[in-house]
Amino acid sequence: MKVLVATDKPFAKVAIDQIREVTDAADMELVLLEKYGTKDNLLKAVADADAMIVRSDIIDAEVLDAAKQLKIVVRAGAGYDNIDLAAATAHGVCVMNTPGQNSNAVAELVFGLLVYTVRNYYNGTSGTELKGKRLGIHAYGNVGRNVARIAKGFGMEIYAYDAFCPKEVIENDGVKAVASAGELYKCCDIVSLHIPATAETKNSIGRALVANLPKGGILVNTARKEVINEPELISLMEERPDLRYVTDIMPAAHQEFCDKFPGRYFSTPKKMGAQTAEANINAGIAAARQIVAFIKDGCDKFRVNK
């Protein structure tokens, strides 16, 4: 039984060592394909793989066609829009993610971005504090709940909206649940996005929602680039010189944001949410354990395709 770790952006060595411990204990062969560069290299490597662990690597129909023995692919992380779920289902391949393993890392990054923003990017001028500010959490999943936990330490007022999370669950955490996304943006100084990129959410964060932010509002995106309607956000920020946008997913229109909104826009050079040693290790080990459980016992608890 061959487990292929196919990561153009490799795991840390300590993560690989612990992944290997899991696969060795299950009498599975671990094969590494790191920094593979071209898709052809990936296509060759998957030919005899029974299972795969990937990160942000693209697993499309062509890859699945080449993977004749593949039974399961696990995305080490929460988001899985890099995997063609319909094609995987058609090929009889189970797709899983590892929810919760990166959530604290992403949540801490939210506050790193926020402190940097409200202190005017440390340019020497007087900024503001987060204490007492109203924070809106758009989607109350694993990351959102960690954001709420950390926000309490900052002394913020915390609100959340999630169409799929019961009000009671949100309010049991000491967070105020609101009835709509529009209400969340209207009542909060800062909104932190944690929605996945789906057919329903892509381009959903645009003028209609963001215009509800009060004067001085800040939008933080550590979710997915695709959920932002960039032309509408640019147009709105041109009209509203008080709004700020910070993200760890560089927009397609990054240069336009930079040119038009100096001091009001910031993006990290690459996605940073899960870039901690702890998240790297946690997600990799979880992926390996899920593969073993699936192969040995048929456990598909974290399956994301039908």
C-alpha positions in Angstrom: 0.0 0.0 0.0 1.7 3.2 -1.2 1.0 6.6 0.3 2.3 9.5 -1.9 3.0 12.9 -0.3 2.7 15.2 -3.3 3.6 18.7 -2.2 5.1 21.3 -4.4 5.4 23.3 -1.2 6.9 20.7 1.1 6.0 19.9 4.7 8.6 20.6 7.3 11.0 17.6 8.0 9.5 17.1 11.5 6.1 16.8 9.9 7.3 14.2 7.4 9.0 12.2 10.2 5.8 12.0 12.1 3.7 11.2 9.0 6.2 8.4 8.3 5.7 7.0 11.9 2.0 6.7 11.2 2.4 5.0 7.9 5.2 2.7 9.0 3.0 1.6 12.0 0.3 0.6 9.5 2.8 -1.2 7.2 2.3 1.3 4.4 5.0 2.6 2.1 5.6 6.4 2.2 6.8 8.1 -1.0 7.7 11.8 -1.2 7.3 14.0 -4.2 8.4 17.5 -3.2 9.0 20.6 -5.2 8.0 18.6 -8.3 7.6 21.7 -10.5 5.8 20.3 -13.5 2.5 18.5 -13.7 4.2 15.7 -15.7 6.2 14.8 -12.6 3.0 14.6 -10.6 1.3 12.4 -13.2 4.1 9.9 -13.2 4.3 9.7 -9.4 0.5 9.1 -8.9 0.5 6.1 -11.3 0.9 3.5 -8.6 -0.2 5.4 -5.5 -3.1 4.0 -3.4 -3.4 7.2 -1.3 -2.2 10.8 -1.5 -1.6 13.6 0.9 -1.5 17.1 -0.7 -1.5 20.7 0.4 -2.5 23.4 -2.2 -1.6 21.1 -5.1 -4.1 20.9 -8.0 -5.7 17.5 -8.2 -7.9 17.6 -11.3 -9.4 15.0 -13.7 -6.1 14.5 -15.6 -4.3 13.6 -12.3 -7.1 11.3 -11.3 -7.0 9.6 -14.8 -3.3 8.9 -14.2 -3.9 7.5 -10.7 -5.3 4.1 -11.6 -4.9 2.7 -8.1 -5.9 5.7 -6.1 -8.5 5.2 -3.3 -8.2 8.3 -1.2 -6.7 11.8 -1.4 -6.4 14.0 1.8 -5.9 17.7 1.7 -3.8 18.6 4.7 -5.8 21.7 5.6 -9.4 22.9 5.7 -9.9 24.3 2.2 -10.2 21.7 -0.7 -11.1 23.8 -3.7 -7.8 22.7 -5.3 -9.3 19.2 -5.8 -11.9 18.4 -8.4 -14.5 16.7 -6.2 -16.8 15.6 -9.1 -13.9 14.0 -11.0 -12.8 12.3 -7.8 -16.3 10.9 -7.2 -16.4 9.7 -10.9 -13.1 7.9 -10.3 -14.3 6.3 -7.1 -11.8 8.3 -5.0 -12.6 9.5 -1.5 -11.5 13.1 -0.8 -11.0 14.3 2.7 -9.7 17.5 4.4 -8.3 17.9 7.9 -10.6 20.5 9.5 -9.5 22.3 12.6 -5.8 21.5 12.3 -4.8 24.9 11.0 -7.5 26.9 12.7 -5.5 28.4 15.6 -2.8 29.4 13.2 -5.2 31.3 10.9 -7.0 32.9 13.9 -3.7 34.2 15.3 -2.9 35.6 11.9 -6.1 37.6 11.9 -5.0 39.5 14.9 -1.5 39.9 13.6 -3.0 41.6 10.5 -5.4 43.6 12.7 -2.8 45.0 15.1 -0.6 45.9 12.2 -3.5 47.7 10.5 -4.9 49.7 13.4 -1.4 50.8 14.3 -1.1 52.2 10.8 1.5 49.6 9.7 3.9 50.8 12.3 4.6 54.0 10.4 5.2 56.0 13.6 1.8 57.7 13.6 -0.9 57.4 16.3 -3.2 54.4 15.7 -6.1 52.9 17.6 -6.7 49.9 19.9 -8.8 46.8 19.4 -10.2 46.9 22.9 -13.9 47.8 22.8 -14.2 47.5 19.1 -17.0 45.4 17.5 -15.7 42.4 15.7 -17.9 40.5 13.3 -17.0 36.9 12.4 -18.5 35.9 9.0 -18.8 32.1 9.3 -18.5 30.4 12.7 -16.5 27.3 12.0 -13.3 26.1 13.5 -11.3 29.2 12.6 -14.2 31.6 13.5 -14.4 30.0 17.0 -10.7 30.5 17.6 -11.0 34.1 16.4 -13.7 34.6 19.0 -11.6 33.0 21.7 -8.7 35.3 21.0 -10.9 38.4 20.6 -12.1 38.0 24.1 -8.5 38.5 25.3 -8.4 41.8 23.4 -11.6 42.9 25.2 -13.6 43.2 21.9 -17.4 43.0 21.4 -17.9 39.9 19.3 -20.7 39.2 16.8 -21.0 36.3 14.4 -23.2 35.2 11.4 -23.3 31.7 10.1 -26.2 30.4 8.0 -25.5 26.8 9.1 -24.5 27.2 12.7 -27.4 27.3 15.3 -27.8 30.6 17.2 -27.5 28.7 20.5 -24.0 27.3 19.6 -22.8 30.8 18.9 -24.3 32.4 21.9 -23.1 29.6 24.2 -19.6 30.8 23.4 -20.5 34.3 24.6 -20.8 35.7 21.1 -23.7 37.6 19.8 -25.4 35.9 16.9 -27.0 38.1 14.2 -29.6 37.1 11.7 -28.0 38.1 8.4 -24.6 38.9 6.8 -25.9 42.4 6.2 -26.6 43.0 9.8 -23.2 41.7 10.8 -21.4 44.2 8.5 -23.7 47.0 9.7 -23.1 46.6 13.4 -19.4 45.8 13.4 -16.2 48.0 13.1 -14.3 45.0 11.8 -15.4 41.9 9.9 -13.2 38.8 9.6 -14.1 36.4 6.7 -14.0 32.7 7.2 -16.3 31.4 4.5 -15.2 28.7 2.0 -15.0 29.2 -1.7 -18.1 27.6 -3.1 -20.5 28.3 -6.0 -22.6 30.3 -3.6 -19.9 32.3 -2.0 -17.6 33.2 -4.9 -17.7 36.9 -5.5 -20.3 37.2 -2.7 -18.3 39.8 -0.7 -18.8 43.0 -2.6 -20.5 46.3 -2.5 -23.8 45.2 -1.1 -22.3 43.8 2.0 -19.1 45.8 2.6 -20.9 49.2 2.1 -22.7 48.4 5.4 -19.5 48.8 7.4 -19.5 51.9 9.5 -17.0 54.7 9.1 -13.4 53.4 9.5 -14.5 49.8 8.9 -11.9 47.1 8.3 -12.4 43.9 6.2 -10.0 41.1 7.0 -9.8 38.1 4.6 -7.9 35.0 5.6 -10.4 32.7 3.9 -10.2 32.5 0.1 -9.4 35.1 -2.7 -12.4 34.0 -4.8 -15.0 35.1 -2.3 -14.1 38.8 -2.8 -15.7 40.7 -5.7 -12.6 42.7 -6.4 -14.0 45.2 -8.9 -16.8 46.1 -6.5 -14.5 46.3 -3.5 -12.1 48.6 -5.4 -15.0 50.8 -6.6 -16.4 51.0 -3.0 -13.0 51.9 -1.5 -12.6 54.7 -4.1 -15.9 56.1 -2.8 -15.2 55.4 0.8 -11.7 56.7 1.8 -12.3 55.4 5.4 -12.4 51.7 4.5 -9.4 49.4 4.8 -8.8 45.9 3.4 -6.2 43.4 4.7 -5.6 39.9 3.6 -3.2 37.0 3.4 -4.4 36.0 -0.1 -3.0 38.4 -2.7 -5.9 39.6 -4.9 -5.7 39.3 -8.7 -5.9 43.1 -8.7 -3.1 43.5 -6.1 -1.2 46.2 -7.9 -4.3 48.2 -8.4 -5.1 48.0 -4.7 -1.6 49.1 -3.9 -1.6 52.0 -6.3 -5.1 53.3 -5.3 -5.1 52.7 -1.6 -1.8 53.3 0.1 -2.1 53.1 3.8 -5.5 51.4 3.5 -4.6 48.0 1.9 -2.2 45.3 2.8 -1.6 41.8 1.5 1.1 39.3 2.5 3.2 38.1 -0.5 1.7 34.6 -0.2 -1.0 32.8 1.8 0.2 32.7 5.4 -2.7 31.3 7.4 -1.4 27.8 7.9 2.3 28.7 7.8 3.3 27.7 11.3 5.3 24.7 12.4 2.5 23.5 14.6 -0.2 23.7 11.8 2.2 22.1 9.4 2.7 19.1 11.7 -0.9 18.8 12.9 -2.4 18.8 9.4 0.1 16.3 8.0 -0.3 13.8 10.9 -4.1 14.1 10.7 -4.0 13.4 7.0 -1.9 10.3 7.5 -4.1 9.0 10.3 -7.2 9.6 8.2 -5.7 7.6 5.4 -4.9 4.7 7.7 -8.4 4.7 9.2 -9.9 4.7 5.7 -7.8 1.9 4.3 -8.0 -0.3 7.4 -11.5 0.4 8.7 -13.4 2.3 5.9 -13.7 5.4 8.1 -14.6 8.4 6.0 -15.6 10.8 8.8 -14.0 13.8 7.0 -15.1 12.9 3.5 -16.0 16.0 1.4 -17.2 14.4 -1.8 -20.2 12.2 -2.4 
